[in-house]
């Protein structure tokens, strides 16, 4: 499966959307956890401030405020580092906890110190004399310390945010790992759902690829879901109906034309033979003989058209493939028959050491295929050349091959030579005029009718080998 396929594009789009959603959720969770944690710290600072105010207003405990602050900052159950400062309205420090001497806790700049009543400020301070930022709660309250009049004090409580950042980072890592696991599961789910959704498309693709000229009667199955895929299958089936009908009409037309031409050509050939038996001037005899050869060529062309038309029809001649045939016997018989013709043209027609190779097919068609290959080799092999016919089998496939020492076939021509009526350019090595242009097309059609294929082996140099590969028929 290619990376640029529809399946991977769907997975990519869906996965990208899932990834974006996961990143958004992780960011939202991190922000929520951060805000919630800060709110909890702020609530703790407020509680600490209330404790300090209550302590200051207790006449029995107020003189020991320094001890109270020392105990508060050294409490072993507190997970964070706290700093306390108690200031007068003039900003001078009245009391502070241990370690707070080196910490700078600025007063809120927006305060109006002349305003009476309780005022609270909460802000984050950096560069306060410690390595980590501090969250500082500053509260201005009026308290009665011991037996003095009520006075205004500023109570500042700061807490280090280092441990808070560590907690938030750990929570972020946990959320990220959880999201990654969920995302991986989503990718697998997306892949599975996409694969299941595209399974009907894959089935349509396989069936469409299977349908060819030999089985145009096959159709793409309709699932009955009444969805877009069923509509696609119906459209493709309708197109196949039109294509099969067009091919059938074309084949029937060609066969009908060939059939209609054969009787008059036969009569013309008979009249020419009668003329040649009589007394005619020598100047006309050559012309009549050449005309007779053209009539023979046209008759052969009609026969080829009839055969190709039958083979190209859906179903072809498949109903005739009931014989068990040994290709070795067919090859030996035809080599013996064609050797005199090859010898007349200065060619050596040989057969390699053939092995028994049985196929299920039609003997007449197999003989026609081999005759076309031998005829093609004879026409294109220069005098003094060699044509070798061989038969081989590996138990699964039977191979019938014809190799020649001709000029070879250019790479650009190797597929086109199998097209009906296509002829390569004439060269000095051809012994006769060009053939009908149907020989190799018939060979390929016969091979496909037998469930086989035709392979062409030809290098840049001289020589070519045509291999017809058939499914082997199991031996008795």
C-alpha positions in Angstrom: 0.0 0.0 0.0 1.5 3.3 -1.1 1.9 6.2 1.3 0.0 8.5 -1.2 -3.0 6.2 -1.3 -6.5 7.3 -0.3 -6.3 5.2 2.9 -3.2 6.9 4.1 -4.5 10.4 3.2 -7.7 9.7 5.2 -5.6 8.4 8.1 -3.3 11.4 7.8 -6.1 13.9 7.9 -8.0 12.2 10.7 -4.8 11.6 12.7 -3.8 15.3 12.3 -7.1 16.5 13.6 -6.9 14.0 16.5 -3.3 15.3 17.2 -4.4 18.9 17.2 -7.3 18.1 19.5 -5.0 16.2 21.9 -2.5 19.1 22.0 -5.4 21.5 22.7 -6.7 19.3 25.5 -3.2 18.9 27.0 -2.7 22.7 26.9 -6.1 23.3 28.4 -5.5 20.7 31.2 -2.1 22.3 32.0 -3.6 25.7 32.2 -6.5 24.5 34.4 -4.1 22.5 36.7 -1.9 25.6 37.0 -4.7 27.9 37.8 -6.3 25.5 40.2 -3.0 24.9 42.0 -2.3 28.7 42.2 -5.8 29.2 43.7 -5.1 26.6 46.3 -1.8 28.3 47.2 -3.6 31.7 47.4 -6.2 30.2 49.7 -3.4 28.8 51.9 -1.8 32.2 52.1 -5.1 33.7 53.1 -5.4 31.1 55.9 -1.9 31.8 57.0 -2.6 35.6 57.1 -5.7 35.0 59.2 -3.6 33.0 61.7 -1.1 35.8 62.0 -3.9 38.4 62.6 -5.5 36.1 65.2 -2.1 35.6 66.9 -1.4 39.4 67.0 -4.8 40.2 68.5 -4.3 37.6 71.3 -3.0 39.6 74.3 -1.3 36.6 75.8 0.6 35.5 72.6 1.4 38.8 70.9 4.8 39.3 72.6 6.0 36.0 71.2 5.3 36.9 67.5 8.9 36.2 66.4 8.7 32.7 67.9 5.4 32.1 66.2 6.8 33.1 62.8 9.8 30.9 63.3 7.6 27.9 64.1 5.3 28.6 61.2 8.2 28.6 58.7 9.8 25.5 60.1 6.7 23.4 60.3 7.6 20.0 58.9 4.2 19.4 57.3 4.4 22.4 55.0 5.6 21.3 51.5 6.7 24.8 50.4 9.1 27.5 51.7 7.3 30.4 53.3 8.5 33.9 54.3 6.7 36.2 56.7 7.1 40.0 57.2 5.0 42.2 59.5 5.4 45.9 58.8 4.1 49.2 60.1 2.2 51.7 58.0 5.5 53.4 57.5 7.0 50.3 55.8 9.4 49.5 58.6 9.7 45.8 59.5 8.2 45.0 62.9 8.8 41.2 62.8 9.9 38.6 60.2 10.5 34.9 59.9 13.9 33.3 59.8 15.5 33.7 56.3 13.2 36.6 55.4 16.0 39.1 56.1 17.6 38.4 52.7 14.2 38.4 50.9 12.9 41.6 49.4 9.1 41.8 49.5 8.0 45.0 47.8 4.9 46.8 48.8 2.2 46.9 46.1 2.7 50.1 44.2 -1.1 50.6 43.6 -1.8 50.9 47.4 -2.7 54.2 48.9 -1.3 53.9 52.4 -3.5 56.7 53.7 -6.6 54.7 52.9 -8.1 53.1 56.0 -9.6 49.6 56.1 -8.5 46.2 55.0 -6.7 46.0 51.6 -5.4 42.7 50.1 -3.0 42.3 47.1 -1.7 39.1 45.5 1.2 39.2 43.0 4.1 37.2 41.7 7.6 38.6 42.4 10.9 37.6 40.8 14.4 38.6 41.8 13.3 38.8 45.4 16.6 37.5 46.7 15.9 33.8 46.1 16.4 31.7 43.0 12.7 31.0 42.5 9.8 33.4 42.0 7.5 34.1 45.0 3.8 34.4 45.2 3.3 37.3 47.7 0.1 38.1 49.6 0.2 41.6 51.1 -2.7 42.4 53.5 -3.2 45.7 55.3 -5.2 45.3 58.5 -6.0 47.2 61.7 -5.2 45.2 64.8 -5.0 45.8 68.5 -1.7 44.6 69.7 -1.7 44.0 73.5 -3.1 47.1 75.3 -2.2 49.6 72.7 -4.6 51.4 70.4 -5.5 49.7 67.2 -2.9 50.3 64.6 -2.5 49.5 60.9 -0.1 46.8 60.0 1.0 45.2 56.7 1.3 41.5 56.8 3.2 39.9 53.9 3.4 36.2 53.4 5.4 34.8 50.5 5.7 31.3 49.2 8.2 29.8 46.8 6.7 28.7 43.5 9.6 26.3 42.7 7.7 23.2 44.1 4.6 24.4 42.4 6.3 24.5 39.0 7.7 21.0 39.6 4.2 19.7 40.5 2.7 21.4 37.4 5.5 20.0 35.2 4.9 16.5 36.6 1.2 16.8 36.0 1.9 18.0 32.4 4.2 15.0 31.7 1.5 12.7 33.1 -1.2 14.3 31.0 1.1 14.3 27.9 1.9 10.6 28.3 -1.8 9.8 28.8 -2.7 11.8 25.8 0.0 10.1 23.7 -1.3 6.7 24.7 -4.9 7.7 23.9 -3.7 9.3 20.6 -1.9 6.0 19.6 -5.1 4.1 20.4 -7.0 6.6 18.3 -4.6 6.2 15.4 -5.1 2.4 15.5 -8.9 2.9 15.7 -8.8 5.3 12.8 -6.6 2.9 10.7 -9.1 0.1 11.5 -12.2 2.1 10.7 -10.6 3.5 7.5 -9.5 0.0 6.4 -13.0 -1.4 7.1 -14.6 1.5 5.3 -12.4 1.2 2.3 -12.7 -2.6 2.1 -15.6 -2.4 -0.4 -13.5 0.0 -2.5 -10.6 -2.5 -2.5 -13.1 -5.3 -3.5 -14.3 -3.2 -6.4 -10.7 -2.4 -7.4 -9.7 -6.1 -7.4 -12.8 -7.1 -9.4 -12.3 -4.3 -11.9 -8.6 -5.3 -12.3 -9.7 -8.9 -12.8 -12.1 -8.0 -15.6 -10.5 -8.0 -19.0 -11.2 -8.7 -22.6 -11.4 -12.4 -21.8 -14.1 -12.1 -19.1 -16.1 -9.0 -19.9 -19.2 -10.8 -18.8 -18.1 -10.6 -15.2 -19.5 -7.8 -13.1 -18.7 -5.9 -9.9 -21.0 -7.2 -7.1 -23.4 -4.7 -5.5 -23.6 -5.0 -1.7 -27.1 -3.7 -1.5 -26.3 -1.0 1.0 -27.7 1.7 -1.3 -24.7 4.0 -0.7 -22.2 5.8 -2.9 -20.2 2.6 -3.4 -23.2 0.8 -4.8 -23.8 3.7 -7.1 -20.2 3.5 -8.3 -20.5 -0.3 -8.9 -23.7 0.3 -10.9 -22.0 2.9 -13.0 -18.9 0.7 -13.6 -21.2 -2.3 -14.5 -23.1 -0.1 -17.0 -19.8 1.0 -18.5 -18.7 -2.7 -18.8 -22.0 -3.5 -20.5 -21.4 -0.8 -23.1 -17.8 -1.9 -23.5 -18.7 -5.6 -23.9 -21.4 -4.7 -26.4 -19.0 -2.5 -28.3 -16.3 -5.2 -28.4 -18.9 -7.8 -29.4 -20.2 -5.7 -32.3 -16.6 -4.9 -33.4 -15.6 -8.6 -33.4 -18.8 -9.6 -35.1 -18.4 -7.0 -37.7 -14.8 -8.1 -38.4 -15.8 -11.7 -38.5 -18.8 -10.9 -40.8 -16.6 -8.9 -43.2 -14.0 -11.7 -43.3 -16.7 -14.3 -43.8 -18.3 -12.4 -46.6 -14.9 -11.9 -48.4 -13.8 -15.5 -48.3 -16.2 -16.9 -50.9 -15.4 -14.3 -53.6 -11.7 -14.6 -52.9 -11.9 -18.3 -53.3 -13.7 -17.9 -56.7 -11.2 -15.4 -57.8 -8.3 -17.7 -56.9 -10.0 -20.6 -58.8 -10.5 -18.4 -61.9 -6.8 -17.4 -61.8 -5.7 -21.0 -61.5 -7.8 -21.7 -64.6 -6.2 -18.9 -66.5 -2.7 -20.1 -65.6 -3.6 -23.6 -67.0 -4.4 -22.1 -70.4 -2.2 -20.6 -73.1 -1.5 -17.0 -72.0 1.4 -14.7 -73.0 4.4 -14.8 -70.7 4.1 -11.1 -70.0 0.7 -11.7 -68.4 1.6 -14.9 -66.6 3.8 -13.2 -64.1 1.1 -10.6 -63.4 -1.5 -13.3 -62.9 0.8 -15.3 -60.5 1.4 -12.1 -58.5 -2.3 -11.5 -58.3 -2.9 -15.1 -57.2 -0.4 -14.6 -54.4 -2.2 -11.4 -53.2 -5.5 -13.4 -53.3 -3.9 -16.1 -51.1 -2.6 -13.4 -48.7 -6.1 -11.9 -48.5 -7.7 -15.3 -47.9 -5.2 -15.9 -45.1 -6.0 -12.5 -43.7 -9.7 -13.3 -43.7 -9.0 -16.5 -41.8 -7.0 -14.7 -39.2 -9.7 -12.1 -38.8 -12.3 -14.8 -38.3 -10.1 -16.6 -35.7 -9.2 -13.3 -33.9 -12.8 -12.3 -33.8 -13.8 -15.5 -32.1 -11.0 -15.3 -29.6 -11.7 -11.7 -28.7 -15.4 -12.3 -28.0 -16.2 -12.6 -24.3 -15.7 -16.3 -23.4 -13.7 -16.7 -26.6 -13.0 -20.4 -27.5 -12.8 -21.4 -23.8 -15.5 -24.0 -24.3 -13.2 -25.9 -26.6 -10.4 -26.3 -24.1 -11.1 -29.9 -23.1 -8.1 -31.8 -24.5 -5.0 -32.8 -22.6 -2.1 -31.9 -25.0 1.6 -32.5 -24.9 3.4 -29.4 -26.2 6.4 -31.6 -26.9 4.5 -33.6 -29.5 3.1 -30.4 -31.1 6.5 -28.8 -31.3 8.2 -31.9 -32.8 5.4 -32.3 -35.4 5.5 -28.6 -36.6 9.3 -28.4 -36.7 9.3 -31.4 -39.0 6.6 -29.9 -41.2 8.2 -26.4 -41.4 11.8 -27.5 -41.8 11.7 -27.7 -45.6 10.3 -24.2 -45.8 13.0 -22.9 -43.6 15.7 -24.8 -45.5 14.5 -23.2 -48.8 15.3 -19.8 -47.3 18.7 -20.7 -45.9 17.6 -21.1 -42.3 18.2 -23.9 -39.8 15.0 -24.8 -37.9 15.9 -26.9 -34.8 14.2 -28.2 -31.8 15.9 -28.2 -28.4 15.8 -31.2 -26.1 12.1 -30.9 -25.3 10.5 -32.4 -22.2 6.9 -33.6 -21.9 4.8 -30.5 -21.0 1.1 -31.2 -20.8 -1.6 -28.4 -21.0 -5.3 -28.4 -21.1 -6.4 -26.7 -24.3 -7.3 -26.9 -27.9 -4.8 -28.6 -30.3 -5.9 -26.6 -33.3 -5.4 -23.3 -31.5 -2.0 -24.4 -30.1 -0.8 -25.4 -33.5 -1.9 -22.0 -34.9 0.0 -20.2 -32.2 3.2 -22.1 -32.8 2.9 -21.8 -36.6 2.5 -18.0 -36.3 5.6 -17.8 -34.1 7.7 -19.9 -36.5 6.4 -17.9 -39.5 7.3 -14.7 -37.8 10.8 -16.0 -37.1 11.3 -17.3 -40.7 10.3 -13.9 -42.1 12.6 -11.9 -39.9 15.7 -14.1 -39.7 18.4 -13.5 -42.3 19.7 -16.3 -44.5 22.2 -18.4 -42.6 20.4 -17.8 -39.3 19.0 -20.3 -36.9 15.5 -20.7 -35.4 15.2 -22.9 -32.3 11.9 -24.2 -30.8 11.9 -25.6 -27.3 9.5 -26.9 -24.7 10.0 -26.9 -20.9 8.0 -27.4 -17.8 8.5 -26.9 -14.1 5.4 -28.7 -12.9 3.4 -25.5 -12.5 3.9 -23.9 -15.9 4.5 -25.3 -19.4 6.6 -23.1 -21.7 6.7 -23.1 -25.5 9.4 -20.9 -26.9 10.7 -19.8 -30.3 14.1 -18.1 -30.5 15.7 -16.7 -33.7 18.9 -14.9 -34.7 17.2 -12.1 -36.4 17.8 -8.4 -36.0 16.0 -8.2 -32.6 13.1 -6.0 -31.6 13.7 -2.4 -30.5 12.4 -1.7 -27.0 9.9 0.9 -28.3 8.3 -1.8 -30.5 8.0 -4.7 -28.0 4.5 -4.0 -26.9 3.1 -2.6 -30.1 4.0 -5.7 -32.1 1.2 -7.5 -30.3 -1.4 -5.0 -31.5 -3.7 -6.1 -34.4 -2.5 -4.9 -37.8 0.7 -3.4 -36.5 3.8 -4.1 -38.6 7.4 -3.2 -38.0 9.2 -1.5 -40.9 10.4 -3.6 -43.7 14.1 -4.4 -43.7 16.5 -6.2 -46.0 16.3 -9.4 -44.0 12.6 -10.1 -44.6 12.1 -12.9 -47.1 8.6 -12.0 -48.1 6.3 -9.1 -47.9 4.9 -8.1 -44.6 2.4 -10.4 -43.0 -1.2 -9.6 -42.1 -0.2 -7.9 -38.8 -2.4 -10.3 -36.9 0.0 -13.2 -36.2 1.3 -12.1 -32.8 -2.1 -10.7 -31.8 -3.5 -14.1 -32.4 -0.7 -15.8 -30.4 -1.5 -13.5 -27.5 -5.2 -14.1 -27.8 -4.7 -17.9 -27.9 -2.4 -17.8 -24.9 -5.0 -15.8 -22.9 -7.7 -18.1 -23.9 -5.6 -20.9 -22.4 -5.1 -18.9 -19.2 -1.5 -18.1 -20.2 0.7 -15.2 -21.3 3.3 -14.3 -23.9 6.7 -13.1 -22.9 9.2 -11.4 -25.2 12.9 -11.7 -24.5 15.1 -9.5 -26.7 18.3 -7.7 -25.8 19.7 -4.6 -27.5 21.6 -6.9 -29.9 20.3 -9.4 -32.5 17.9 -12.2 -31.7 14.6 -12.4 -30.1 12.7 -15.1 -28.1 9.0 -15.4 -27.7 7.9 -17.6 -24.8 4.3 -18.7 -24.4 3.6 -19.7 -20.8 0.6 -22.0 -20.0 -0.7 -23.4 -16.8 0.6 -27.0 -16.6 -1.8 -29.8 -16.7 -1.1 -32.4 -14.0 0.4 -35.6 -15.3 -1.6 -38.8 -14.9 
